[in-house]
Amino acid sequence: MTNAVFIASDSSVYDDLVEERYHFPRRYLPQVEAAIGDWIVYYEPRRTTGPSSATGRQAYFALAQVAGVIPDTRLADHFYALMRGYIAFDTAVPFRDAEGYRESKLVREDGKTNKGAFGRSVRELPRHEFDDIVRRGISLQGEPWEHISAVAEEVPEYVTRPIIELVTARKVRDIAFRRQVRAAYVNTCAATGLCLINGGGRPEVQAAHIRSVEADGPDAVRNGIALTGTAHWLFDRGLMTFSDDYQIILSPHGVPGDVDKLIRADRKLVVPDTPELRPHPTYLRWHREGSTPKSRTVVKELTASGL
């Protein structure tokens, strides 16, 4: 097993959904297979929409684990890496800064960029360089690293454990996911439009997974949505869901009491300005298709209880 860098962007010609799959040609098969069972970091290149584009961040933006590789049955000599455990970075990590390059293979002996290595879509990554990128990308601001043992009981001696065991601990992932979703939605509930801050200055809005963790939903902002407690309750029980164009859909079987009055009058979600942070249709579709039977059961239970 080995760590690696996978080049990816939302505008790629490949059939990527980086939280779940990474599409690549045969020439990178040996490198991807070598990473099976281990972790990689995703890198967004400068060129994202064509040979003359220059809008990419040129930065590492997430990590994920390679679970396996399967052939693409529709396109010859292409494969899919099956990904799991996706974690977006709090801060994109530039490939180069005043301290130098994050990947030693990207720099030539004369100190200039090795364009040949830089052009490869899959690159092996030494373990210490992988750890360095992850530490730079994932912040526990507000939840200090030195207090990590109080946050993740399964990692009591953080200084002696590999960094991957720290950042993949469930409670640590929850902290990062909550912070990233709240930031994307500016602490505002997407369904009600409310922005509530408690007396201690903490936002009341919650970070909800669209495809649940139990169903292997990734801890990615586009699999998340900011909701108040009541809206989150409706969403988790299938009494509220959303269309691909962000229309709010309430259960045809009704919702309890006057709860529907809390929902925005135009029945349109408030979503982030940045398209890459908005709910992805794949996860919205999962929720719509998976929530109907559950919503019917919940409505029956509410009716039986007199609510």
Secondary structure by P-SEA (a helix, b strand, c coil): cbbbbbbbcccccccccccccccccccaaaaaaaaccbbbbbbbcccccccccccccccccbbbbbccccccccccccccccccbbbbbcbbbbcccccccccccccccccccccccccccbbbbcaaaaaaaaaaccccccccccccccccccccccccccaaaaaacaaaaaaaaaaaaaaaaccccccccbbbbcccccccbbbbbccccccccccccccbbbbcaaaaaaaaaccccccccbbbbcccccccccccccccccccccccccccccccaaaaaaaaaccaaaaaaaaaaaaaacc
